[in-house]
Amino acid sequence: MQLQITHVEENRKKIKPTDESKLGFGKVFSDHLFIMKYTDGQGWENPKIQPYGPLSLDPAAIVLHYAQEIFEGMKAYRGKDDGVYLFRAKDNFLRMNHSAVRICMPEIDIDFVHQALKELVLLDRDWIPRQRGTALYIRPTMIGTEPSVSVKGSSEFLFYILIGPAGAYYPEGFNPTKILVENKYIRAANGGLGAAKTGANYAASLFAGAEAKKKGFTQVLWLDAFEHKYVEEVGAMNIFFRFKNELVTSPLEGTILAGITRDSVIKLTRHWGLTCNERKISMDEIVAGTKSGDLLEVFGSGTAAIISPVGELSYKNQKYVIGNGKTGELSQKLYDEILAIQYGEKAEPFGWVERIA
């Protein structure tokens, strides 16, 4: 396929944010996007970068009725020597293909889309913020567009990538968050969509998340759907528990997302010689750890926040303070290390970072 590029007219360019400390997350988008279409029997075609603008969908498009949609999240950074850096972008596209298979959608050509992403980022490179802790957020998305209200998979699809400058995901920034452990509602069950990055997963979490925020909590920690006993993940992050003798995170058994940052944390900590185990962990073990002092810190991991320390868990109307409510040593070290890698400031042995300019 040949990539076509149409530049936005000068008089239609958007006004860029001037105060990078107030960027927020996911509300500002650049001047261009990448888009291409798929039809059964013809495959992917007509890839192009074009001026950012509304999509045109038939009211009967399958995505609007049966939620046939997947997406990814990654970032580009303005880092060392004013370079532009991508972090594990191909791993995100590989995960997107896994989601596509689960939702009956076509896979993308990872190498082609990766190159198109680089073209898009470089075209709008002036949108990449410079303040430390900020980045250019990248949102690849695929939707089923065939006009049909029959319950079936679409035969037509739209894939697009939009980008925009972003700051801290949580209002707290890197300060410890307060998490409500949800023991009534569920997000995903074995055999369901928990391991696919699809909008349906997030829609299932919205009600409990809204209720938690009314009570003053930042996020919800989901438990398993069967026993309401074992930790799974937070609404927008995987989660880790650091005990005196090991770091623990929930295993990938089909109900949680295989987070790219999660994998980075596992590989980094094992590289440092720490014991990092992927195993089931119950709330009983966590409560016991807080009471004995064996649980030293808790943190979430995800593309948006990178590392998000947790200062308090609320479970069955009981409050459990983690590490005196302060950011833990390992949380801080991981945040600093991953950020330095993403900005191209620190060498790493995994080949995660690609400088594209």
Salt bridges, closest charged atoms under 4 A:
GLU9 OE1 - ARG12 NE 3.65
GLU10 OE2 - LYS13 NZ 3.09
ASP19 OD2 - LYS22 NZ 3.96
GLU72 OE1 - ARG95 NH2 2.64
ASP82 OD1 - ARG78 NH1 3.48
ASP82 OD1 - ARG130 NH1 2.68
ASP91 OD2 - ARG88 NE 2.77
ASP111 OD1 - LYS90 NZ 2.85
ASP124 OD1 - HIS32 ND1 2.81
GLU146 OE1 - LYS152 NZ 2.70
GLU211 OE2 - LYS214 NZ 3.28
GLU233 OE2 - ARG187 NH2 2.62
GLU246 OE2 - ARG279 NH2 2.66
ASP263 OD2 - ARG88 NH2 2.80
ASP263 OD1 - LYS267 NZ 2.82
GLU278 OE1 - ARG262 NH2 2.66
GLU278 OE2 - ARG270 NH2 3.67
GLU285 OE2 - ARG279 NH2 2.76
GLU297 OE2 - ARG242 NH1 2.79
GLU337 OE1 - LYS346 NZ 2.87
GLU345 OE2 - ARG132 NH1 2.84
GLU354 OE1 - HIS114 NE2 2.88
GLU354 OE2 - LYS118 NZ 2.97
